[in-house]
């Protein structure tokens, strides 16, 4: 969708959307109440599926309204803002399926989990592309895609969940209070802070660059998605292996495994960035349709910004399985503070400030977090 939008419309639309998404994502994590986990790990679930859906829908709508308002404010025009908000609406509605995925996982219905992801992906992309081919405007294609997504989510995710019997209101109220308390625990706040740090590049660029460059940057970040998916998938393996080492009391083995994983993450980051940066201009032009200098600069920024991202993620798995909840919470918080500090110093320094330095500031923040995480892992063996 972003590629089609970039090739047929202005980059300002994608830039405004990326700003809205950087606001929406951490807010959605903060207000999600861990409903997917609550549905997945309890047998029977502690909260009725219908109530969970209502809660998730309400919090998602609130996050969308706030993020949508900010998206509209940063947009260059009302037309740009409208298109960006439609893109954000597509992303927002998809979040409701968290509850159904947890519900399917609790019942060990893996085929339904896979089907949910598959039909949601096809349900918004296919109608969008067909409408585009038939000559619809961007907004028209987005509206058709949104309606298709609503129908797909309603049929494949909402209806199977709402057929389940509803628990008593009193039980649900008690569970909701418990979920709210757990959301504000130290460990539960880590994903929110992690998301904030992952979006630091967008936040800092918003202070120093135009929404047009933000759009180019969003496509550059898209080029790194396969790498990020691999890291996320192997992160689950790291978590499981770390837990086994912890349960076996093998602290030395846990340490070696975490540092090997962190080393793999660093090497993979470097190779991915070099591969994308070395792509021929003809291939990059097919993706971006933008100025070559801006494309290369944005790729450099993203590659530099996430250089230590994977290593930090792997080490975080070791902290959580070792019950180091405070350090698990502090790691991304220290990284965010460091990036902001480096950015403030760079803006005031007597040097020519360029946009690639924003990537360097985010990279420095992850480096500080990595050092803190390494010291924390070493602390496990004292």
Backbone torsions as a table, in degrees:
resi	resn	phi	psi	omega
1	UNK	NA	-43.2	179.5
2	UNK	-64.7	-37.6	178.3
3	UNK	-64.2	-45.4	179.0
4	UNK	-63.2	-39.4	178.6
5	UNK	-64.9	-41.7	-179.1
6	UNK	-66.2	-34.7	-176.0
7	UNK	-81.4	-18.5	-175.4
8	UNK	-116.9	-16.5	-176.9
9	UNK	-134.5	-167.9	-177.1
10	UNK	-84.8	154.5	176.1
11	UNK	-70.5	-16.9	178.3
12	UNK	-60.5	-33.4	179.5
13	UNK	-63.4	-48.1	-179.9
14	UNK	-66.3	-38.6	178.3
15	UNK	-62.7	-44.6	178.2
16	UNK	-64.5	-40.3	177.9
17	UNK	-62.5	-41.6	-178.8
18	UNK	-65.2	-34.4	175.6
19	UNK	-65.0	-47.4	178.6
20	UNK	-61.1	-39.7	179.6
21	UNK	-66.7	-35.1	178.8
22	UNK	-68.2	-22.7	174.2
23	UNK	-85.5	-42.2	-174.9
24	UNK	-67.2	-42.7	-173.1
25	UNK	-59.4	-53.6	178.8
26	UNK	-66.3	-34.5	177.3
27	UNK	-62.9	-40.4	-179.4
28	UNK	-66.0	-37.5	176.1
29	UNK	-67.0	-39.3	-177.9
30	UNK	-67.4	-38.3	-175.5
31	UNK	-98.3	5.9	-176.8
32	UNK	-72.8	-15.9	177.3
33	UNK	58.9	19.5	179.9
34	UNK	53.1	36.4	-174.5
35	UNK	-65.3	-36.8	179.4
36	UNK	-62.2	-43.8	178.6
37	UNK	-65.6	-41.6	179.7
38	UNK	-61.0	-36.5	178.7
39	UNK	-76.0	-33.8	-170.9
40	UNK	-81.5	-36.0	-168.8
41	UNK	-95.3	-13.1	-176.6
42	UNK	-102.4	138.9	179.3
43	UNK	-134.1	102.1	-0.3
44	UNK	-76.9	166.0	179.9
45	UNK	-56.4	144.4	-178.6
46	UNK	-71.2	-20.3	-179.4
47	UNK	-128.5	144.8	-178.3
48	UNK	-65.4	142.4	179.4
49	UNK	-57.1	-37.1	179.9
50	UNK	-64.1	-43.0	178.2
51	UNK	-65.8	-40.0	178.4
52	UNK	-61.7	-41.5	177.7
53	UNK	-63.7	-42.2	179.2
54	UNK	-62.8	-43.3	178.8
55	UNK	-63.0	-47.0	-177.7
56	UNK	-63.9	-40.3	179.3
57	UNK	-64.5	-41.9	-178.8
58	UNK	-65.9	-46.9	-178.8
59	UNK	-68.2	-36.7	178.1
60	UNK	-64.9	-41.8	178.8
61	UNK	-62.3	-42.7	179.4
62	UNK	-62.6	-43.6	178.3
63	UNK	-63.4	-40.6	180.0
64	UNK	-64.4	-41.5	-179.5
65	UNK	-62.1	-45.1	-179.7
66	UNK	-66.6	-48.8	-179.6
67	UNK	-65.3	-37.3	178.5
68	UNK	-64.3	-39.2	178.1
69	UNK	-63.1	-43.2	178.6
70	UNK	-66.2	-39.7	177.5
71	UNK	-58.4	-44.1	-179.0
72	UNK	-66.3	-37.3	-177.6
73	UNK	-68.0	-35.5	-178.1
74	UNK	-86.4	-6.3	-177.5
75	UNK	-74.1	149.1	-177.3
76	UNK	-72.4	-26.2	-179.5
77	UNK	-151.6	168.1	179.2
78	UNK	-65.7	-34.9	178.9
79	UNK	-66.0	-43.7	177.3
80	UNK	-61.8	-44.6	179.4
81	UNK	-61.7	-39.9	-180.0
82	UNK	-63.6	-45.7	179.8
83	UNK	-65.0	-41.4	179.4
84	UNK	-64.0	-38.2	179.3
85	UNK	-68.1	-36.1	175.8
86	UNK	-64.2	-40.7	175.3
87	UNK	-62.1	-41.5	179.4
88	UNK	-66.7	-36.0	178.0
89	UNK	-62.8	-39.1	176.7
90	UNK	-61.3	-44.0	179.6
91	UNK	-67.7	-35.5	-175.8
92	UNK	-71.5	-46.0	-175.7
93	UNK	-62.3	-29.2	-179.5
94	UNK	-63.3	-23.5	-175.6
95	UNK	-69.5	-22.8	-178.9
96	UNK	-61.6	-26.8	-177.4
97	UNK	-69.0	-8.7	175.8
98	UNK	-53.6	-41.9	-177.8
99	UNK	-65.4	-45.5	-178.2
100	UNK	-66.7	-36.4	177.7
101	UNK	-62.6	-44.4	175.7
102	UNK	-61.8	-39.3	178.0
103	UNK	-62.6	-44.9	179.0
104	UNK	-66.7	-38.2	179.2
105	UNK	-64.5	-40.0	179.9
106	UNK	-62.6	-34.1	-179.7
107	UNK	-92.0	6.8	179.0
108	UNK	58.0	36.8	179.1
109	UNK	-98.6	72.4	-175.2
110	UNK	-64.3	-33.3	179.0
111	UNK	-63.5	-36.3	178.6
112	UNK	-69.1	-34.7	176.6
113	UNK	-63.0	-48.9	178.6
114	UNK	-62.1	-40.7	179.4
115	UNK	-64.7	-36.9	179.0
116	UNK	-60.1	-47.5	179.5
117	UNK	-65.6	-40.2	-176.8
118	UNK	-65.7	-50.8	-175.7
119	UNK	-70.3	-29.9	176.9
120	UNK	-69.3	-37.6	177.9
121	UNK	-66.1	-46.5	179.9
122	UNK	-73.4	-32.0	-175.3
123	UNK	-66.0	-26.2	177.0
124	UNK	-103.1	-30.0	-177.0
125	UNK	-77.7	-47.0	-175.7
126	UNK	-60.8	-50.7	178.5
127	UNK	-60.9	-35.6	178.9
128	UNK	-61.6	-48.5	-178.3
129	UNK	-66.9	-39.8	178.7
130	UNK	-63.8	-45.3	179.5
131	UNK	-62.5	-37.7	178.6
132	UNK	-63.9	-43.0	-179.7
133	UNK	-66.2	-29.6	179.9
134	UNK	-81.5	-0.8	174.6
135	UNK	96.4	10.7	177.4
136	UNK	-68.6	153.2	174.2
137	UNK	-69.6	169.7	179.2
138	UNK	-59.7	-47.2	-179.9
139	UNK	-63.5	-38.7	178.5
140	UNK	-63.3	-43.6	178.6
141	UNK	-64.9	-37.4	179.5
142	UNK	-68.1	-39.6	178.2
143	UNK	-63.7	-44.1	178.0
144	UNK	-62.2	-42.6	178.1
145	UNK	-63.1	-39.8	179.5
146	UNK	-65.3	-43.3	178.3
147	UNK	-62.9	-41.2	177.7
148	UNK	-62.7	-41.2	179.3
149	UNK	-63.8	-40.9	178.5
150	UNK	-59.8	-45.3	-179.1
151	UNK	-65.8	-42.7	-178.8
152	UNK	-64.3	-47.3	-180.0
153	UNK	-64.4	-39.9	179.8
154	UNK	-62.7	-42.3	-175.3
155	UNK	-79.1	-44.0	-172.8
156	UNK	-92.4	-19.7	-176.2
157	UNK	-117.7	-44.1	-174.9
158	UNK	-80.4	-47.9	-176.8
159	UNK	-59.8	-45.8	178.8
160	UNK	-60.5	-30.9	-178.2
161	UNK	-78.6	-40.9	-176.2
162	UNK	-73.3	-12.1	176.8
163	UNK	-74.4	-12.9	-180.0
164	UNK	-74.6	144.7	179.8
165	UNK	-61.8	145.2	-176.5
166	UNK	-93.2	138.8	178.5
167	UNK	-82.0	173.7	-179.0
168	UNK	-67.3	152.4	-178.4
169	UNK	-63.5	-40.2	-179.7
170	UNK	-60.7	-42.3	179.1
171	UNK	-62.9	-43.2	-179.4
172	UNK	-63.3	-38.6	-179.9
173	UNK	-64.0	-43.2	179.0
174	UNK	-63.3	-39.9	-179.0
175	UNK	-68.9	-37.7	179.2
176	UNK	-63.1	-42.5	177.3
177	UNK	-59.9	-42.5	179.6
178	UNK	-64.5	-39.7	179.0
179	UNK	-65.3	-40.1	179.4
180	UNK	-64.2	-42.2	178.1
181	UNK	-63.3	-41.7	-178.6
182	UNK	-68.5	-28.6	-179.9
183	UNK	-64.2	-32.3	-177.2
184	UNK	-94.8	11.6	174.7
185	UNK	-73.0	162.2	-176.1
186	UNK	-60.1	-46.4	-176.6
187	UNK	-67.6	-36.9	-178.6
188	UNK	-69.0	-25.8	179.6
189	UNK	-78.8	-15.3	-178.9
190	UNK	-58.2	-47.0	179.5
191	UNK	-60.3	-33.2	178.4
192	UNK	-65.5	-48.1	178.9
193	UNK	-65.4	-37.2	178.2
194	UNK	-62.2	-41.1	177.6
195	UNK	-66.4	-39.7	177.7
196	UNK	-62.0	-42.4	179.0
197	UNK	-68.1	-37.0	178.2
198	UNK	-64.2	-25.5	179.9
199	UNK	-96.9	4.6	-177.7
200	UNK	-58.2	-35.2	179.9
201	UNK	-60.7	-41.9	178.9
202	UNK	-68.4	-42.6	-178.7
203	UNK	-61.4	-45.9	-177.3
204	UNK	-70.7	-36.4	177.5
205	UNK	-65.8	-34.1	178.7
206	UNK	-61.0	-28.3	-179.6
207	UNK	-82.5	-14.9	-172.7
208	UNK	-131.7	-5.8	-175.0
209	UNK	-133.3	167.8	179.4
210	UNK	-84.5	165.1	176.8
211	UNK	-67.7	-24.1	175.5
212	UNK	-63.2	-48.3	178.2
213	UNK	-65.8	-33.7	176.4
214	UNK	-59.9	-35.5	177.2
215	UNK	-67.2	-43.2	176.2
216	UNK	-61.6	-41.4	-179.9
217	UNK	-63.5	-38.0	179.2
218	UNK	-62.1	-40.3	177.4
219	UNK	-69.4	-35.8	176.6
220	UNK	-62.9	-40.9	176.9
221	UNK	-63.7	-34.0	178.1
222	UNK	-62.6	-31.0	179.4
223	UNK	-64.5	-23.6	-178.4
224	UNK	-94.1	0.6	-176.9
225	UNK	-59.9	-44.6	178.2
226	UNK	-55.5	-41.8	177.4
227	UNK	-62.0	-43.3	-178.9
228	UNK	-66.5	-35.1	177.2
229	UNK	-65.8	-40.5	178.2
230	UNK	-63.5	-43.2	179.4
231	UNK	-63.7	-41.8	179.3
232	UNK	-62.8	-43.9	-179.8
233	UNK	-64.9	-45.0	179.2
234	UNK	-71.3	-21.1	175.8
235	UNK	-63.7	-37.3	176.2
236	UNK	-64.1	-37.7	177.4
237	UNK	-65.9	-42.3	177.7
238	UNK	-60.2	-41.9	178.9
239	UNK	-61.5	-45.1	-178.5
240	UNK	-66.7	-45.4	-179.9
241	UNK	-66.7	-35.7	177.3
242	UNK	-65.9	-40.2	178.5
243	UNK	-63.0	-41.1	179.2
244	UNK	-63.6	-43.2	179.0
245	UNK	-64.1	-38.9	178.6
246	UNK	-64.4	-44.9	179.9
247	UNK	-66.1	-31.2	179.0
248	UNK	-81.3	-5.4	-179.1
249	UNK	73.8	17.0	-177.5
250	UNK	-90.8	80.2	-177.3
251	UNK	-67.9	-38.9	178.6
252	UNK	-64.6	-41.6	177.7
253	UNK	-64.4	-39.0	177.3
254	UNK	-62.1	-42.9	179.8
255	UNK	-62.1	-48.2	-178.9
256	UNK	-62.7	-42.0	-177.8
257	UNK	-64.5	-42.7	-179.9
258	UNK	-64.8	-41.4	-179.5
259	UNK	-70.9	-33.6	173.7
260	UNK	-64.1	-42.5	178.8
261	UNK	-63.3	-41.9	179.0
262	UNK	-64.4	-38.3	178.1
263	UNK	-65.8	-42.1	176.3
264	UNK	-59.2	-42.6	180.0
265	UNK	-61.8	-40.8	-179.7
266	UNK	-67.4	-45.8	179.5
267	UNK	-62.8	-44.0	179.7
268	UNK	-62.8	-37.7	178.7
269	UNK	-63.5	-46.4	-179.2
270	UNK	-62.8	-47.4	-178.3
271	UNK	-63.7	-39.5	179.5
272	UNK	-64.5	-46.4	-179.5
273	UNK	-62.8	-43.0	180.0
274	UNK	-65.5	-38.5	179.9
275	UNK	-63.9	-47.3	-178.9
276	UNK	-67.5	-40.7	-179.0
277	UNK	-65.2	-29.3	-176.9
278	UNK	-90.6	3.1	178.7
279	UNK	-62.6	142.0	178.7
280	UNK	-59.8	150.8	-179.1
281	UNK	-60.2	-31.0	-179.8
282	UNK	-63.2	-40.1	179.7
283	UNK	-69.7	-43.4	179.3
284	UNK	-63.6	-33.7	179.3
285	UNK	-67.2	-32.9	176.7
286	UNK	-64.9	-32.6	-178.3
287	UNK	-83.9	-44.5	-167.2
288	UNK	-98.8	-44.0	-172.1
289	UNK	54.1	44.5	-178.7
290	UNK	-135.1	177.3	-179.5
291	UNK	-61.3	130.6	-177.2
292	UNK	-56.3	-39.4	-178.5
293	UNK	-65.0	-42.3	179.2
294	UNK	-66.0	-36.4	179.6
295	UNK	-65.1	-50.1	-179.3
296	UNK	-62.1	-40.0	-179.4
297	UNK	-66.2	-40.3	-179.8
298	UNK	-68.1	-38.4	177.6
299	UNK	-65.1	-41.0	177.5
300	UNK	-61.8	-42.3	179.9
301	UNK	-60.9	-47.0	-178.2
302	UNK	-66.3	-47.0	179.7
303	UNK	-59.6	-40.7	179.0
304	UNK	-69.1	-40.9	-176.5
305	UNK	-63.8	-37.5	-175.3
306	UNK	-101.0	16.8	-176.9
307	UNK	-55.0	-42.4	-177.5
308	UNK	-106.7	8.3	-177.4
309	UNK	-60.1	-49.4	-176.9
310	UNK	-64.1	-43.7	-179.9
311	UNK	-60.8	-41.2	178.2
312	UNK	-63.1	-40.4	-179.9
313	UNK	-63.5	-43.6	179.2
314	UNK	-62.6	-43.5	-179.4
315	UNK	-67.4	-30.8	177.2
316	UNK	-61.9	-33.7	178.7
317	UNK	-61.6	-39.5	178.6
318	UNK	-66.6	-35.3	179.7
319	UNK	-67.9	-40.5	-176.4
320	UNK	-72.3	-38.2	179.9
321	UNK	-72.6	-19.5	178.3
322	UNK	-93.9	10.3	177.5
323	UNK	62.2	28.2	175.7
324	UNK	-90.1	65.1	-170.4
325	UNK	-66.4	-38.1	-179.4
326	UNK	-65.4	-46.2	178.3
327	UNK	-66.9	-35.6	176.2
328	UNK	-59.9	-38.8	178.9
329	UNK	-75.2	-40.7	-173.9
330	UNK	-72.7	-29.1	-173.8
331	UNK	-55.1	-56.4	179.0
332	UNK	-68.8	-30.5	179.1
333	UNK	-63.2	-43.0	177.0
334	UNK	-64.6	-39.3	178.7
335	UNK	-63.3	-42.3	178.8
336	UNK	-63.5	-48.2	-179.9
337	UNK	-60.3	-38.8	179.7
338	UNK	-65.7	-42.9	179.4
339	UNK	-62.3	-43.0	179.1
340	UNK	-62.7	-41.8	-179.9
341	UNK	-64.8	-46.5	179.2
342	UNK	-61.9	-39.0	179.9
343	UNK	-64.6	-44.0	179.9
344	UNK	-63.3	-40.8	179.3
345	UNK	-67.3	-42.0	-178.9
346	UNK	-64.6	-36.1	-180.0
347	UNK	-67.3	-32.0	-176.7
348	UNK	-94.9	-10.5	-177.2
349	UNK	-69.5	150.8	-179.3
350	UNK	-78.9	54.9	178.7
351	UNK	-135.1	161.9	176.5
352	UNK	-73.1	114.7	-178.4
353	UNK	-82.5	123.3	177.0
354	UNK	-120.3	162.2	-172.4
355	UNK	-64.9	-30.9	-178.5
356	UNK	-64.2	-20.9	178.6
357	UNK	-67.6	-23.1	175.3
358	UNK	-64.0	-42.9	175.7
359	UNK	-60.5	-37.8	178.3
360	UNK	-65.4	-37.4	178.8
361	UNK	-65.8	-42.6	177.5
362	UNK	-65.4	-40.8	177.6
363	UNK	-60.3	-43.1	179.4
364	UNK	-63.1	-37.1	177.0
365	UNK	-62.8	-43.4	177.1
366	UNK	-67.2	-33.1	178.1
367	UNK	-65.4	-43.0	176.8
368	UNK	-62.1	-41.5	177.2
369	UNK	-63.2	-39.7	179.4
370	UNK	-63.2	-43.8	178.5
371	UNK	-61.3	-43.9	178.0
372	UNK	-61.7	-41.0	-179.5
373	UNK	-67.5	-39.7	177.8
374	UNK	-61.7	-46.5	178.4
375	UNK	-62.4	-35.6	178.7
376	UNK	-67.4	-40.1	177.9
377	UNK	-66.4	-41.4	176.7
378	UNK	-61.9	-32.5	179.4
379	UNK	-65.1	-25.8	-179.2
380	UNK	-63.5	-18.5	-171.4
381	UNK	-108.2	11.9	177.4
382	UNK	-80.0	NA	NA
